[in-house]
Every structure is written in C-alpha cells, then in structure tokens.
Amino acid sequence: MNKFKINSLVFLTVLAVISCSKKETTAQDPLLTNRDTTANPSNNFFQYANGGWFKNHPIPSSEKSNGIFRMIQDTINNQIKSICVKSAEANADKGSNKQKIGDFYAAGMDSVTINKLGITPLKNEIAKIDAVKDIQSLLQTVAYFHTNGIAPAFNFYVGQDDKISSKNALFLSQGGLGLGQRSYYFDTDADTKKIRDEYVKHVAKIFELSGVDNEMATANSALIMKMETELAKSSRKLEELRDPIKNYNKMTIAQLNAITPNIDWKAMFTNLNIKNADTVIVGQPEFYRGLNASLKNYSVDQWKVYLKWDLLNTYAGYLSKDIENQNFYFFSTVMNGIKEQKPRWKRIVEQTDGSLGELIGQVYVDEYLPKGTKEKLLEIGNNIRDVYADRIKKLDWMSDETKVKALNKLGKIVMKVGYPDKWKDLSSITIDKNSYLKNVIAVNQWSYNYMINKFGKPVDRTEWGMYPQTYNAYYNPSNNEICVPACNIIVPGFEGRMPDDAILYGIIGGSTFGHEITHGFDDQGSQYDDKGNLNNWWTKEDYAKFKAKTKLIVDQFSKFEIVGGKHVNGDATQGENIADLGGVVMGFEAFKKTNQYKNKEVISGLTPEKRYFLAYGYAWMVNATKESLSQQVMMDVHSPAQFRINGPLANYPEFYKAFNIKEGSKMWQPENLRVQIW
C-alpha cells in the first residue's frame, strides 16, 4: 500500500473506545455529506461516494491531489510542526533528540543562509568529480556518492535474501535514470514527448544555475538525455520488475565481473564499505551489461558531467531558491500539475519527519496517541485474519493440500501495529543549524551505514520499515509480516465520537488490514512460504487456477482509462488490485460478525451494507490532477483511486445486492468475468 494522509477534523477512535460513551451528537455524517447524489452508484461508485466532497474541496494549487490522505497528512504535519517548533525553542542539550529535531528544522527554515550558500555545500563533492582522471577513479567516486545518499549509474542495497530470509544479502538493480522509469524515454504519446522535451530544458537550466555557461549547459543536457536513454534501453519495464524469480539472479563476484569486465566489483564493494563480499543478487543482469558498455561508449569527461547532474538532481531541493524553484517546476508542475509550492514550513516539516522520523515518532507516540491504540488495531487485524481463514477453508478452487499450507502461512503472519517496541539509535548523527543540506547528507550517511552494517549479521525481524506517524502500511514477504503504523487509527470527521463498525471495518479493516494480509497471497507474495522464503508451496494444478484468476484481474484493470487516453497497467498493478479485492471482501466478512450488521442497524438512513461500502469508498477518496494520474500509471504499481474502488466492487456480489446493481450498468460485470480469488 505504496503511499497517505488528513486535516484538523480528526478523530482517534481509541479515545472513544476507552471512554465507551455513546453520547448523542448532531455532527454531520461524512458518508452522507461526501456523496454526489446526482451520480448513479451503479455506474460510478467512486463519484457517488466522494463527488460531493470533491465539489466542495478542489485540489489546492500546492498539491497534486486532494482527499482523505491529504487531510490526514495535514493533521499529522501540524502535529509534527508543533514537535519541531517546541524542539527548536527548547535550547536542548547538544546531541539530544530535541536538539537534532530542532536544529534540523531551524536550518531548513533559514532560507536566508541557504540562498547565501548557493551550491557551496556541494563543493567537496564537485571537487571529487573534478579530480576524476580515469575509469578507476570514476568508479571510486560513484561508490562514494552511493554512501552519501546519491545513486548514480545503478541501485545497490543490503536486504533479506529472497530464498534465505534469515540472511542479509547484497543486491544490485537497475537505476541511474533521472526520469525514474524506462517508459519516459520511449513512449510516443504527446504528453510523454512533452515531458522529455521539458526534461532536456530542465537539465540545462539546473546546470546554468550551478554556474555553467548557456552553451555548455545545453550540451551537457543533450549528453545526459543520450546517456540516460542508453541506460533505459537496458532497463526492464515496470511490470517485468514484479516477477521475484526472474529478478533473482545470484552470482559470485567473479561471475559478475565476467559480464561487466569494465567494472572491478571487488574494488567497488570495498569502496562501498562492504567487507568480504562473496555473492550478490543481481536483479537485471542485462542492465549491468548495458552499463558496462556505456562505460566504454562515453569518455571519462562525459561521465563526469553525468555525475554532476546526478549530484545536482539529488540535492536540488535543498539548495538556493532559484535551483529549488526550477526543481519544483519540472518535477511538480510539469510532472504532476502542481501550480505552486507548499508553504516552506510544511516542506521542512515533511523533510524533518522523513530524515528524523525515528526521533519524532517517539514524541508522537507519547503526545498524540492515547493508550490502547495497539490493542484496537490488533483487535481489528485479528478479526480480519479469522475470516480470512474461514474463506480459505471454503475455497472451491483450491485443493486441501494447498489449503493446509495457505492456512499455515496465514497463521504465521506477524502483525506489527502501532509503534515499535525498540527504536533505532541515531546518536551518532551530528545535526546543527549551519547547513540544511549538510544535515540531509549526514542523515543519508547514517542511513547508508545502518544498512550496510546489516551485512553478515542475522536478520532483525523486529525492525520496522515505517514510523508510527506514517499514514501507510506494508506487507513484507521475506518476513511474512504486515506493518500498520498507529496513525492508521485516524478517521476524519469523527472527532469526539467513535465511528460505527461499518466505518472501522471499511477503512481500517478492509483497505488496511485486509489489503496488507492479501499481499501475502497476491501474484508476488504467493511465491513466498510461511518463513518468508521464495519457495513454491503450491500444487501445480492449484497454481494454474490461481494464475487464471489473476489474469482475469489483469484484463479487467487494463481496460480502465484515465484522462488523455492512457490505460492502467494491469500487469504492473495486479498485486495491489488483488490486495484491494481481498481487502474489501475480508473487511465485509469481518463486519458481518458485528452487532451492527447482525441487528441490521440503520444509521443516517443507511443500511449496514451501504455504510460499509461507502466507508470503503471513503478510504480511497482521492481526486488527482491529470498530470499526476498520467505519472501514476507509468511509475506506480497502484491503480488510481477511482479504480481501487470501482474495480474491486464490480467483482463482489455483496456490493451488487447492497446497491441493486443490474445488468446494463457500468459497474456490472458478467458473472463469468467476476474475479473471486480469496
């Protein structure tokens, strides 16, 4: 569940759970006020459930979207701002958490100093590039940049071995593209061509702002586009990156050297501060063959231009106003349709949280989460798991042999909810008020060292990959775990009162716990066993039936069209689409066990069934610019929000009954094309 957010009207359901009070209230019911009653739920449930809210809340000029995620993030930002400001004013002891949070925030807010410094905070890095004389020193500099949060030429990381989940391994994957994805370099539609043209202008402008004359900046830009296009030719498409087996190619260092004779990987790993490297998992070997060729196809001086671009591109957002504004223009306005920047305080709050979220999280838990958060989340999560087990037992397409293994895996899913029991140690990071960029680099260096220190050590399965104040969640197949941070308990519009179970199970149950658990059984997660190893636990016949069902969902979503004629990439998004379908089904099945459903309780004139599906629609209430939708279908494995609602619901008979969906309506699917997996 890549990526999410709310405003000052926020409610922590736990407060109401603890008080156990049922006071009468005249507060508006968002499930009613969010609706567009002029829309037909049989034709576009996304618009019916959320169109009223969209009409009254247009997308702000500083955002690429608006909706429930934006509302939640606004509330969290205000809370974090309070933490940052109080820390900055505290005159805290040097090295303390408050000092680091406060000084990081203060340095980011000091735009006068940032503008005065210009690109001088990068003078050491630029000097390193200028000192490059040959391939050997070039590759040494590439390695040095990787240790500082820059990723030129390729991607490298330490993570769990997909086939030996107890072991940390070295990984290499494709990278080095300023536009992020291969498609941007080759798609021929008008919008993508425009982005390529604007990118060339953008690169030239950034070079000019860094002090390069116009003629040289133009030449540099053309070179960058040529070099990146060559790397893109050797890169896999987004959907091809979803196959964990094809993207698992373990090699010895000697074998890797054999396919890339221009790169000495023993020296490279030494320069990456990795000791005793013996094997490496190469995601896309053909990319490294292409990179090897590019090292000869382009001169050392040309590669130095590439490194300078990667350096400037990575850190443009932390430099002087003119560079930051140009960076915003291309990546936010051109790519996402955002017309103006967010207020500076909000940008710095989000960066402080992104860099020091581990420290902020400790304060957030103490000051903004009531006791009982973990318990309530676990209650909902366990109820979802219970109905999941019931569903698996009743599947008519799966053999008993495979059901036993599926139930075993389901039972062993670890639920990390709320916040971690132990926090990472950031005591070695030095933060001060002198340079915003230097603080960002210091955190990047710490993060890199934290990552590589895992190599050669057992996997810490207690580690969290998110902060408690991150409105998001994830499933990690190598740990067979889901992580649901504490702020997922937030439901907007229910301040001071507890949402009814239809809302709790539609949002927290279905779109969160049900979604993440289903990732353990989607097109990728289904290939990992109960211990988190890439290992086939299916019978041949059952897996063939499963693949036939996933093909149906790929075909369905590939037909969905966004503004401009682009379609959803059904192959690339199938894992998230499977998870959405599983989530909405499991949430409803768990909701059926509540008294609200059993007693057929009508609230605000809505039956329990209608409230549940409207709540599920509320969970994905997101309106986005056409530019950001275009970018999403090219770069994201998640479908646009409207299809995360309409797509799964069109497959679910319970939705058909609740809203009387009839043949001939746009939400109706013939029974033989409806997908039921889990």
C-alpha positions in Angstrom: 0.0 0.0 0.0 2.9 2.5 -1.6 1.7 5.8 -0.1 -1.2 8.6 2.6 -2.9 11.4 4.5 -6.0 14.4 6.9 -7.0 17.8 8.4 -7.8 19.3 11.8 -11.1 17.5 11.9 -9.6 14.3 13.1 -10.6 11.5 15.5 -8.6 8.9 17.2 -11.1 6.1 17.6 -9.2 4.8 20.6 -10.3 7.8 22.7 -13.9 6.8 22.2 -13.1 3.1 22.7 -11.6 3.9 26.1 -14.4 6.2 27.2 -17.0 3.7 26.0 -19.5 6.6 25.9 -22.4 6.8 23.4 -23.4 10.5 23.5 -26.0 11.8 21.1 -24.4 14.0 18.5 -25.6 16.3 15.8 -22.3 16.1 13.9 -22.6 15.5 10.2 -22.0 12.0 8.9 -19.3 12.2 6.3 -20.7 9.2 4.5 -23.7 11.3 3.7 -22.0 14.7 3.1 -19.3 13.2 0.9 -21.7 11.8 -1.6 -22.7 13.1 -5.0 -26.3 12.1 -5.1 -26.6 13.2 -8.7 -24.3 10.3 -9.7 -25.6 6.8 -10.1 -23.8 4.3 -7.8 -24.5 1.6 -10.5 -22.3 3.5 -13.0 -19.6 5.2 -11.0 -19.5 4.3 -7.3 -16.3 6.4 -6.8 -18.1 9.5 -7.9 -21.2 8.7 -6.0 -19.4 8.1 -2.7 -17.0 11.0 -2.9 -18.1 13.5 -5.6 -19.8 15.9 -3.1 -16.6 16.2 -1.2 -14.6 16.8 -4.3 -17.0 19.6 -5.4 -16.5 21.4 -2.1 -12.8 20.8 -1.8 -10.9 21.4 -5.1 -7.3 20.4 -5.4 -5.2 23.1 -3.8 -2.7 24.7 -6.2 0.2 23.4 -4.0 -0.9 19.8 -4.2 -1.2 17.1 -6.9 -4.3 15.6 -5.2 -6.8 16.1 -2.5 -8.8 13.8 -0.4 -8.5 11.6 2.7 -4.8 11.1 2.5 -4.2 14.9 2.2 -6.5 15.6 5.1 -4.7 13.1 7.3 -1.3 14.3 6.3 -2.2 17.9 7.1 -3.2 16.9 10.6 0.0 14.9 11.1 2.1 17.8 9.7 0.5 20.2 12.2 1.4 17.8 15.0 4.9 17.3 13.8 5.3 21.1 13.3 4.5 21.5 16.9 7.1 19.0 17.9 9.7 20.7 15.6 9.0 24.3 16.8 9.0 23.2 20.5 12.3 21.4 19.9 13.8 24.4 18.2 12.8 26.7 21.0 14.0 24.3 23.8 17.7 25.2 23.9 18.2 21.5 24.3 21.5 19.7 25.1 23.7 19.1 22.2 23.2 15.5 20.8 19.8 15.1 22.4 16.8 14.2 20.3 15.2 17.6 20.8 18.4 19.4 19.7 18.6 17.3 16.5 14.9 17.8 15.6 15.0 21.5 16.4 18.2 22.3 14.6 17.3 20.3 11.5 14.0 22.2 11.3 15.6 25.6 12.1 18.3 25.0 9.4 15.7 24.2 6.8 13.6 27.2 7.7 16.7 29.5 7.4 16.2 30.4 3.7 18.5 33.4 4.0 21.5 31.3 4.8 20.5 28.6 2.2 20.3 31.3 -0.5 23.6 32.8 0.6 25.4 29.5 0.4 24.2 28.6 -3.1 25.8 25.4 -4.2 28.9 25.8 -1.9 27.6 23.0 0.4 28.4 20.7 -2.5 31.9 22.0 -3.2 33.6 18.9 -1.8 31.5 16.6 -3.9 32.1 18.7 -7.0 35.9 18.7 -6.3 35.8 14.9 -6.1 34.2 14.8 -9.6 36.7 17.2 -11.0 39.5 15.1 -9.7 38.4 12.0 -11.6 41.0 11.1 -14.3 40.2 7.5 -15.4 37.7 4.7 -15.1 39.1 3.6 -11.8 38.7 7.0 -10.1 35.3 7.4 -11.8 34.0 4.2 -10.2 35.5 5.2 -6.8 33.5 8.4 -7.0 30.4 6.5 -8.0 30.8 4.4 -4.9 31.5 7.4 -2.7 28.3 9.0 -3.9 26.3 5.9 -3.0 27.5 6.2 0.6 26.1 9.8 0.7 22.5 9.2 -0.5 23.1 9.6 -4.2 22.7 6.7 -6.6 24.5 7.2 -9.9 24.5 4.6 -12.6 22.8 1.7 -10.6 21.0 0.9 -7.4 22.6 -1.0 -4.6 21.3 -2.2 -1.2 21.6 -4.7 1.6 18.4 -6.7 2.3 17.0 -10.1 3.1 17.9 -12.8 0.7 14.6 -13.8 -1.0 15.5 -17.5 -0.8 17.2 -17.5 2.6 15.1 -15.0 4.6 17.3 -15.3 7.7 20.3 -13.9 5.8 21.1 -10.4 4.7 22.4 -10.3 1.1 23.9 -7.7 -1.3 21.5 -6.6 -4.1 22.2 -4.8 -7.4 19.3 -3.5 -9.5 18.7 -1.2 -12.4 18.8 2.6 -11.9 20.6 5.8 -13.0 17.6 7.4 -14.7 16.6 10.9 -13.8 13.1 10.3 -15.1 12.8 7.2 -12.9 11.2 4.7 -15.3 12.1 3.3 -18.7 8.8 4.3 -20.3 9.5 8.0 -20.1 12.4 7.6 -22.6 10.5 5.6 -25.2 6.7 6.2 -25.0 5.5 8.1 -28.0 2.3 9.8 -26.7 2.2 13.6 -26.8 2.3 14.0 -23.0 5.4 11.9 -22.6 7.2 13.6 -25.5 6.5 16.9 -23.9 8.0 15.6 -20.6 11.1 14.5 -22.4 11.4 18.0 -24.1 10.9 19.7 -20.8 13.4 17.4 -19.1 16.1 18.4 -21.5 15.4 22.1 -20.8 15.3 21.5 -17.1 18.7 19.8 -17.0 20.2 22.7 -19.0 18.6 25.2 -16.6 19.9 23.5 -13.5 23.4 23.4 -15.0 23.2 27.1 -15.7 22.0 27.9 -12.2 25.0 26.0 -10.9 27.4 28.3 -12.8 27.8 26.6 -16.2 27.5 28.9 -19.2 24.5 28.6 -21.5 26.3 26.8 -24.4 27.9 24.2 -22.2 24.7 23.7 -20.2 22.8 22.9 -23.4 25.5 20.5 -24.5 25.5 18.8 -21.1 21.7 18.4 -21.2 21.8 16.7 -24.6 24.5 14.4 -23.3 22.5 13.5 -20.2 19.5 12.6 -22.2 21.6 10.5 -24.5 23.3 8.6 -21.7 20.1 8.0 -19.7 18.3 6.8 -22.8 21.0 4.3 -23.4 20.7 3.0 -19.8 16.9 2.9 -20.2 17.3 0.6 -23.2 18.8 -2.0 -20.9 16.2 -1.5 -18.2 13.2 -3.7 -17.6 9.6 -2.3 -17.8 7.7 -1.7 -14.6 5.6 -4.9 -15.0 8.7 -7.0 -15.6 10.1 -5.9 -12.2 7.2 -7.8 -10.4 8.5 -11.3 -11.0 10.6 -12.2 -8.0 12.1 -15.2 -9.6 13.2 -13.5 -12.8 14.6 -10.7 -10.7 16.6 -13.0 -8.5 20.0 -13.8 -10.1 22.6 -14.8 -7.5 26.2 -14.5 -8.8 29.7 -14.8 -7.4 31.8 -11.7 -7.7 33.8 -13.5 -10.4 30.6 -14.2 -12.4 29.5 -10.6 -12.1 32.9 -9.4 -13.2 32.7 -11.7 -16.2 29.5 -9.9 -17.5 30.9 -6.4 -16.6 34.7 -6.5 -17.4 34.9 -2.7 -17.2 33.9 -2.8 -13.5 36.0 -4.3 -10.8 33.3 -5.3 -8.3 35.7 -6.4 -5.6 37.1 -2.9 -5.6 33.6 -1.4 -5.9 32.3 -3.3 -2.9 35.4 -2.3 -0.9 34.7 1.4 -1.8 31.0 0.8 -0.8 32.4 -0.2 2.6 31.3 -3.8 2.2 33.8 -6.3 3.6 34.1 -9.9 2.5 31.6 -9.7 -0.4 31.3 -13.2 -1.9 28.0 -13.3 -3.8 25.5 -10.7 -5.0 21.9 -10.9 -6.2 21.6 -9.1 -9.5 18.1 -8.1 -10.3 18.5 -7.4 -14.0 21.8 -8.7 -15.5 21.1 -7.2 -18.9 21.1 -3.7 -17.3 24.7 -4.3 -16.0 25.8 -5.5 -19.4 24.4 -2.2 -20.8 26.1 -0.2 -18.0 29.4 -2.0 -18.8 29.1 -1.0 -22.5 28.3 2.7 -21.5 31.5 2.9 -19.5 33.3 2.5 -22.8 30.9 4.3 -25.1 31.3 7.5 -23.2 34.5 9.3 -22.2 35.5 9.9 -18.6 34.8 13.6 -19.1 31.3 12.7 -20.2 30.7 10.5 -17.2 31.9 13.4 -15.0 29.1 15.5 -16.5 26.7 12.7 -15.7 27.9 12.6 -12.0 27.5 16.3 -11.7 23.9 16.1 -12.9 23.1 13.2 -10.5 24.6 15.3 -7.7 22.6 18.4 -8.5 19.4 16.5 -9.3 19.5 14.6 -6.0 20.1 17.7 -3.8 18.4 20.5 -5.9 15.5 20.7 -3.4 17.9 21.7 -0.5 19.8 24.4 -2.4 19.2 28.1 -3.1 15.8 29.4 -4.1 16.5 29.6 -7.8 17.6 26.0 -8.0 14.8 24.7 -5.7 12.2 26.6 -7.8 13.5 25.1 -11.1 13.4 21.7 -9.5 9.9 22.2 -8.3 8.8 23.5 -11.8 9.8 20.3 -13.6 9.1 17.5 -11.1 6.0 19.1 -9.5 4.4 21.4 -12.2 5.4 19.5 -15.4 5.2 16.0 -14.0 2.3 16.4 -11.5 0.4 19.5 -12.4 1.1 21.3 -9.1 1.0 25.0 -9.7 2.7 26.4 -6.6 4.9 25.2 -3.8 3.6 24.3 -0.3 4.4 26.8 2.4 8.0 26.4 3.5 7.2 25.3 7.0 5.2 22.3 5.5 8.1 21.3 3.2 10.6 21.4 6.0 8.3 19.6 8.4 7.9 16.8 5.9 11.7 16.6 5.3 12.4 16.7 9.0 10.0 13.8 9.5 11.5 12.0 6.5 15.0 12.4 7.9 14.5 12.1 11.7 11.1 10.3 11.8 12.6 7.8 14.2 13.1 10.6 16.8 9.9 12.4 16.0 8.0 9.1 16.3 9.0 8.7 20.0 7.5 12.1 20.8 4.4 11.5 18.6 3.6 8.3 20.4 3.9 10.0 23.8 2.0 13.1 23.0 -0.6 12.2 20.3 -1.6 8.6 20.8 -3.8 7.5 23.7 -3.2 4.2 25.4 -5.0 1.4 23.7 -4.0 2.2 20.1 -2.1 -1.1 19.6 -4.9 -3.1 21.2 -7.6 -1.7 19.0 -5.6 -2.2 15.8 -4.8 -5.7 16.8 -8.4 -6.5 17.5 -9.4 -5.5 14.0 -6.5 -7.2 12.4 -7.1 -10.5 14.2 -10.8 -10.4 13.2 -9.8 -10.0 9.6 -7.3 -12.9 9.8 -10.0 -15.1 11.3 -12.4 -14.5 8.5 -9.5 -15.0 6.0 -9.0 -18.5 7.4 -12.7 -19.2 7.1 -12.6 -18.1 3.4 -9.6 -20.2 2.6 -11.2 -23.3 4.1 -14.3 -22.8 1.9 -12.5 -22.1 -1.4 -13.8 -24.3 -4.2 -10.8 -24.0 -6.5 -8.0 -24.9 -4.1 -7.1 -28.5 -3.0 -6.9 -29.5 0.6 -3.2 -30.0 0.4 -2.6 -26.3 -0.6 -5.2 -25.1 1.8 -3.2 -26.5 4.7 -0.1 -24.6 3.6 -2.1 -21.4 2.9 -3.6 -21.5 6.4 -0.2 -22.2 7.9 1.2 -19.1 6.2 -1.8 -17.0 7.2 -1.5 -18.1 10.8 2.2 -17.2 10.9 1.8 -13.6 9.6 3.3 -11.3 12.1 1.3 -8.1 12.8 3.4 -5.1 13.7 0.9 -2.5 14.8 1.1 0.9 16.4 4.7 1.6 17.0 7.9 -0.5 17.6 9.0 -1.8 21.0 12.5 -0.5 20.4 13.8 2.5 18.5 16.8 2.9 16.2 19.8 4.6 17.7 20.5 7.9 15.9 23.0 9.2 18.5 25.9 9.1 16.0 24.3 11.7 13.7 25.6 15.3 14.1 23.0 17.9 13.3 23.5 21.7 13.6 21.9 25.0 12.4 24.7 25.8 9.9 23.7 24.0 6.8 20.4 22.4 5.9 21.9 20.3 3.1 24.8 19.1 5.3 22.2 17.9 7.8 20.4 16.0 5.0 23.6 14.4 3.9 24.5 13.5 7.5 21.2 11.6 7.8 21.8 9.9 4.4 25.3 8.8 5.5 23.8 7.4 8.8 21.1 5.5 6.8 23.6 4.0 4.4 25.9 2.9 7.3 22.9 1.5 9.1 22.0 -0.5 6.0 25.4 -2.0 5.2 26.1 -2.9 8.9 23.4 -5.5 8.4 25.6 -7.4 6.0 26.9 -10.6 7.6 24.6 -10.3 10.5 21.3 -12.2 11.2 18.1 -10.5 10.1 16.4 -8.5 12.8 12.8 -9.4 12.3 11.7 -6.9 14.9 12.8 -3.9 12.8 10.1 -1.6 11.4 10.2 0.0 8.0 7.8 2.8 8.8 7.3 5.4 11.6 4.1 5.4 13.8 3.2 8.8 12.3 3.3 7.5 8.7 -0.2 7.1 7.3 0.6 4.0 5.3 1.1 0.2 5.8 3.0 -2.6 4.1 3.5 -6.3 3.8 7.0 -7.7 3.8 7.0 -11.2 2.1 10.5 -12.0 3.4 9.3 -11.6 7.0 5.7 -12.8 6.3 4.6 -9.7 8.2 2.3 -6.7 7.9 3.1 -3.3 9.5 0.2 -0.9 10.3 1.5 2.3 12.0 -0.5 3.9 14.8 -1.9 6.8 12.8 -3.9 4.4 10.7 -6.4 4.6 13.6 -7.4 8.1 12.4 -10.8 8.5 10.8 -11.6 12.1 9.7 -15.0 13.6 10.5 -15.5 11.6 13.7 -14.0 13.9 16.2 -15.1 13.2 19.8 -17.1 10.1 18.8 -16.5 6.6 17.8 -17.1 5.6 14.2 -19.6 2.7 13.8 -18.2 -0.7 12.9 -19.1 -0.3 9.2 -16.6 2.5 9.0 -14.0 0.8 11.1 -14.1 -2.3 9.0 -14.5 -0.5 5.7 -11.4 1.7 6.3 -9.1 0.1 8.9 -10.3 -3.5 8.3 -10.8 -3.7 4.6 -8.5 -1.2 3.0 -5.7 -1.6 5.5 -5.5 -5.0 7.3 -7.4 -7.0 4.7 -5.4 -5.3 1.9 -2.0 -6.0 3.5 -2.8 -9.6 4.5 -3.9 -10.3 0.9 -0.4 -9.1 -0.2 0.8 -12.4 1.3 -1.3 -14.1 -1.4 -1.0 -11.8 -4.4 0.9 -12.5 -7.6 4.2 -11.8 -5.7 3.5 -12.7 -2.1 2.0 -16.0 -3.1 5.5 -17.2 -4.2 6.9 -16.9 -0.6 6.4 -19.5 2.0 5.4 -19.1 5.7 9.1 -18.4 6.7 9.4 -15.7 4.0 11.5 -17.7 1.5 10.9 -17.6 -2.2 9.7 -21.2 -2.4 6.8 -22.8 -4.3 4.3 -24.2 -1.7 1.5 -24.7 -4.3 0.5 -27.8 -6.2 0.9 -27.4 -10.0 -2.9 -27.6 -10.5 -3.8 -25.0 -7.8 -1.2 -22.5 -9.0 -2.5 -22.8 -12.6 -6.0 -22.0 -11.3 -4.7 -19.1 -9.3 -2.8 -17.6 -12.3 -6.0 -17.9 -14.4 -7.8 -15.8 -11.8 -5.0 -13.2 -11.7 -5.1 -13.0 -15.5 -8.8 -12.0 -15.2 -8.0 -9.1 -12.9 -5.1 -8.0 -15.2 -7.5 -7.9 -18.1 -10.1 -6.0 -16.2 -7.8 -3.3 -15.0 -6.0 -2.9 -18.3 -9.3 -1.6 -19.8 -9.5 1.3 -17.3 -8.7 4.6 -19.0 -7.6 7.9 -17.4 -7.6 11.4 -18.9 -5.5 11.6 -22.1 -6.2 8.1 -23.3 -3.6 6.2 -21.1 -4.7 3.0 -19.5 -3.9 1.4 -16.2 -1.1 -1.1 -16.5 -2.9 -4.2 -15.4 0.2 -6.3 -15.2 2.2 -3.9 -13.1 -0.7 -3.1 -10.8 -2.1 -6.7 -10.4 -0.6 -7.2 -6.9 -2.3 -4.1 -5.5 -5.5 -4.9 -7.3 -5.6 -8.4 -5.9 -5.0 -6.9 -2.4 -7.8 -4.4 -2.9 -10.2 -7.1 -3.9 -9.2 -9.3 -1.0 -9.3 -6.4 1.4 -12.9 -5.2 0.6 -14.1 -8.8 0.8 -12.4 -9.7 4.1 -13.4 -6.4 5.6 -17.1 -7.1 4.8 -16.9 -10.7 6.0 -15.5 -9.4 9.4 -18.1 -6.7 9.5 -20.8 -9.4 9.2 -19.8 -10.7 12.7 -20.5 -7.3 14.4 -23.8 -6.5 16.2 -24.4 -3.5 13.8 -24.6 -5.9 10.9 -26.5 -8.7 12.7 -29.1 -6.2 14.1 -29.5 -4.5 10.7 -28.8 -1.2 12.4 -29.7 1.8 10.2 -27.5 4.9 10.7 -28.2 8.2 8.9 -30.7 6.3 6.8 -28.1 3.9 5.5 -28.2 0.1 6.0 -25.2 -1.6 7.4 -24.2 -2.8 3.9 -24.4 0.6 2.3 -22.5 2.2 5.1 -19.7 -0.4 4.7 -19.3 0.1 1.0 -19.5 3.9 1.4 -16.8 3.7 4.1 -14.6 1.6 1.7 -15.2 4.4 -0.9 -14.2 6.9 1.8 -10.9 5.0 2.3 -9.8 5.9 -1.3 -11.4 9.3 -1.5 -8.7 10.9 -3.7 -9.0 13.4 -6.5 -5.8 13.9 -8.5 -4.5 16.2 -11.3 -4.4 14.7 -14.8 -0.6 15.1 -14.8 -0.2 13.1 -11.6 -2.6 10.4 -12.9 -0.5 10.1 -16.0 2.6 9.8 -14.0 1.0 7.2 -11.7 0.1 4.8 -14.5 3.6 5.0 -15.8 5.5 4.7 -12.5 3.3 3.3 -9.8 2.2 -0.2 -9.0 -1.1 1.1 -7.5 -4.1 1.9 -9.7 -5.6 5.4 -9.5 -8.0 5.7 -6.6 -11.2 5.6 -8.7 -10.3 2.2 -9.9 -9.3 1.0 -6.4 -13.0 1.5 -5.6 -14.8 0.7 -8.8 -12.6 -2.2 -9.8 -12.8 -4.5 -6.8 -16.5 -3.7 -6.1 -17.5 -4.7 -9.6 -16.4 -8.2 -8.7 -18.2 -8.5 -5.4 -21.8 -9.9 -5.3 -22.5 -8.3 -1.8 -22.0 -4.9 -3.4 -24.4 -5.8 -6.2 -27.0 -6.6 -3.6 -26.4 -3.5 -1.4 -26.8 -1.1 -4.3 -29.0 -3.1 -6.6 -26.5 -3.3 -9.5 -28.3 -4.5 -12.6 -27.1 -5.7 -16.0 -26.5 -2.8 -18.3 -25.0 -0.5 -15.7 -21.3 0.4 -15.9 -20.4 -1.3 -12.6 -22.0 -4.6 -13.7 -19.7 -7.5 -14.7 -21.0 -10.7 -16.2 -20.7 -13.5 -13.6 -18.2 -15.5 -15.6 -15.8 -12.4 -15.6 -16.1 -11.6 -12.0 -13.0 -12.4 -10.1 -13.1 -14.1 -6.7 -9.7 -15.2 -5.5 -9.6 -15.2 -1.8 
